[in-house]
């Protein structure tokens, strides 16, 4: 288990928490964040966690964040539309 992966999981958990509740991806993010927190608790308790589990969570977190970001409207386009 790499320390950088653990730090990245902590960062991703914070980012997933900040998703708007209006996002279609918020529910998925909430469940994923719960799994990440569970894994981080295991790590903090000194348990050995497989690298594959960490990699899967990291990949899935980035996927959810990417989809959630695509839902954010382009403000420049909205301004042009109403001007």
Backbone bond lengths (Angstrom), bond angles and torsions (degrees), N, CA, C in turn:
res aa  C-N    CA-C-N  psi(-1)  N-CA   C-N-CA  omega(-1)  CA-C   N-CA-C  phi
1 X - - - 1.458 - - 1.531 108.13 -
2 X 1.321 114.97 126.83 1.455 120.10 -178.52 1.524 110.19 -90.80
3 X 1.310 115.02 142.11 1.475 120.39 178.19 1.530 110.96 -64.83
4 X 1.335 116.00 -32.64 1.472 119.24 179.33 1.532 110.92 -66.76
5 X 1.338 117.36 -35.64 1.466 120.29 177.10 1.528 111.23 -65.64
6 X 1.312 115.91 -39.25 1.469 120.11 178.89 1.526 109.99 -65.39
7 X 1.334 116.70 -44.02 1.467 120.48 178.14 1.527 110.62 -63.10
8 X 1.325 116.57 -39.84 1.458 120.78 178.57 1.524 110.78 -64.84
9 X 1.322 118.06 -41.09 1.470 120.97 177.05 1.522 111.36 -61.01
10 X 1.322 116.88 -40.34 1.467 119.79 177.94 1.536 110.74 -62.36
11 X 1.317 116.75 -42.88 1.458 121.48 178.60 1.525 111.11 -64.67
12 X 1.328 116.48 -44.09 1.461 120.26 -179.83 1.526 111.42 -63.95
13 X 1.321 117.53 -37.48 1.467 120.50 177.34 1.525 110.35 -61.13
14 X 1.323 116.97 -40.24 1.466 120.61 177.92 1.524 111.02 -66.08
15 X 1.324 116.54 -40.44 1.476 119.99 -179.66 1.526 111.08 -67.60
16 X 1.317 117.30 -40.58 1.460 121.00 178.82 1.526 111.26 -64.10
17 X 1.317 115.94 -33.73 1.473 120.80 179.20 1.529 111.13 -65.50
18 X 1.301 117.35 -28.63 1.459 121.80 -174.41 1.523 114.15 -86.18
19 X 1.319 118.04 -2.34 1.458 119.67 179.30 1.524 109.95 -64.33
20 X 1.300 114.69 142.29 1.458 121.12 179.05 1.518 110.10 -63.12
21 X 1.325 116.59 140.00 1.459 119.97 177.84 1.520 110.77 -66.43
22 X 1.327 117.39 -17.50 1.460 121.70 177.78 1.524 112.15 -77.40
23 X 1.317 116.48 -12.71 1.449 121.00 -178.30 1.525 110.55 -70.16
24 X 1.320 115.47 138.64 1.462 119.70 174.98 1.531 110.98 -64.28
25 X 1.298 115.46 -22.34 1.456 120.58 -177.33 1.523 112.72 -91.91
26 X 1.318 118.05 -1.69 1.466 121.09 -176.60 1.526 112.08 -63.00
27 X 1.326 117.23 -40.76 1.471 119.69 -179.31 1.527 110.68 -64.20
28 X 1.317 116.50 -44.35 1.464 119.76 177.60 1.520 110.60 -63.25
29 X 1.319 115.03 -39.94 1.462 119.84 179.78 1.522 110.85 -63.01
30 X 1.325 116.25 -38.56 1.463 120.36 -178.53 1.528 110.18 -63.63
31 X 1.332 117.25 -45.12 1.461 120.31 178.99 1.513 112.29 -66.20
32 X 1.305 116.12 -42.15 1.460 121.38 178.62 1.520 110.70 -63.53
33 X 1.322 116.09 -43.31 1.465 120.64 178.84 1.533 110.46 -61.03
34 X 1.323 116.39 -39.43 1.466 120.23 177.08 1.520 111.63 -60.65
35 X 1.324 116.43 -41.51 1.463 120.24 177.51 1.522 111.72 -65.68
36 X 1.325 116.24 -40.33 1.460 120.14 178.53 1.525 110.12 -63.19
37 X 1.322 116.90 -44.65 1.469 120.31 179.43 1.522 110.88 -61.97
38 X 1.324 116.74 -38.88 1.470 120.99 178.03 1.527 110.62 -61.78
39 X 1.324 116.21 -45.38 1.476 120.72 179.29 1.525 110.43 -64.26
40 X 1.343 116.21 -42.11 1.469 119.46 179.13 1.525 111.27 -63.25
41 X 1.323 116.92 -36.11 1.470 120.43 177.13 1.530 110.30 -65.20
42 X 1.322 116.32 -39.88 1.468 119.89 176.72 1.528 110.43 -62.32
43 X 1.317 116.21 -43.08 1.470 120.88 179.90 1.524 109.88 -64.08
44 X 1.330 116.25 -45.13 1.468 120.17 179.97 1.531 112.12 -64.02
45 X 1.334 116.25 -27.38 1.469 120.73 178.20 1.523 111.87 -81.78
46 X 1.328 116.26 -0.57 1.459 120.56 176.91 1.514 113.99 88.70
47 X 1.323 117.31 7.77 1.460 120.17 179.02 1.528 109.89 -76.60
48 X 1.313 114.57 151.24 1.464 119.81 178.43 1.523 108.76 -86.80
49 X 1.315 116.20 127.18 1.461 122.55 -179.84 1.518 107.87 -116.42
50 X 1.329 115.30 134.86 1.460 120.21 -178.77 1.530 110.81 -66.12
51 X 1.316 114.56 141.32 1.466 120.56 177.82 1.523 111.35 -60.40
52 X 1.324 116.12 -33.19 1.467 120.10 -179.69 1.530 111.45 -63.04
53 X 1.321 116.80 -39.16 1.480 120.39 177.47 1.519 110.62 -63.35
54 X 1.334 115.96 -42.67 1.460 119.76 179.12 1.524 110.84 -63.73
55 X 1.313 116.07 -44.26 1.467 120.40 -178.97 1.525 111.71 -62.88
56 X 1.320 116.50 -41.52 1.462 119.95 178.98 1.526 111.43 -62.97
57 X 1.330 116.59 -43.12 1.470 120.26 179.02 1.522 111.68 -65.75
58 X 1.321 116.28 -41.01 1.465 120.19 179.17 1.529 110.00 -63.14
59 X 1.325 116.42 -47.24 1.469 120.14 179.73 1.523 111.41 -60.55
60 X 1.312 116.95 -45.53 1.464 121.06 -178.47 1.526 110.57 -65.66
61 X 1.329 117.99 -39.33 1.466 121.36 179.53 1.524 110.70 -62.51
62 X 1.321 116.66 -43.26 1.462 119.56 177.93 1.529 111.13 -64.67
63 X 1.315 116.16 -37.80 1.468 120.17 178.84 1.535 111.01 -63.22
64 X 1.323 116.64 -46.08 1.471 120.87 179.60 1.525 110.20 -63.89
65 X 1.321 117.20 -44.45 1.466 120.43 179.66 1.528 111.37 -63.49
66 X 1.316 116.69 -37.71 1.463 120.45 178.36 1.531 110.39 -63.10
67 X 1.311 116.75 -46.39 1.465 119.95 179.67 1.531 111.70 -66.07
68 X 1.312 116.58 -39.10 1.469 120.16 178.34 1.524 110.71 -64.78
69 X 1.319 116.65 -37.84 1.465 120.48 179.38 1.526 111.27 -66.43
70 X 1.313 116.70 -32.09 1.454 120.35 179.04 1.533 112.06 -68.53
71 X 1.325 117.31 -18.89 1.457 121.49 177.85 1.523 112.60 -80.41
72 X 1.316 117.11 -15.50 1.459 120.93 -177.73 1.522 108.24 -71.46
73 X 1.328 117.01 125.17 1.466 118.59 -177.64 1.526 111.82 -70.44
74 X 1.315 114.60 151.33 1.459 121.82 176.66 1.528 107.48 -80.90
75 X 1.310 117.32 108.79 1.462 121.74 -175.75 1.525 112.26 -64.97
76 X 1.324 117.50 -34.41 1.467 120.31 177.46 1.526 110.40 -62.82
77 X 1.313 115.60 -41.65 1.469 119.09 179.19 1.524 111.07 -66.27
78 X 1.299 117.65 -39.25 1.469 121.44 179.07 1.528 109.99 -65.43
79 X 1.334 117.04 -42.00 1.471 120.29 179.12 1.537 111.16 -62.87
80 X 1.342 116.50 -42.45 1.464 120.17 178.36 1.517 111.10 -62.61
81 X 1.300 116.09 -36.02 1.460 121.42 -177.46 1.532 111.47 -66.52
82 X 1.332 117.08 -34.34 1.460 120.93 -175.48 1.524 113.59 -102.60
83 X 1.300 117.70 4.38 1.493 120.55 177.83 1.479 111.31 -100.41
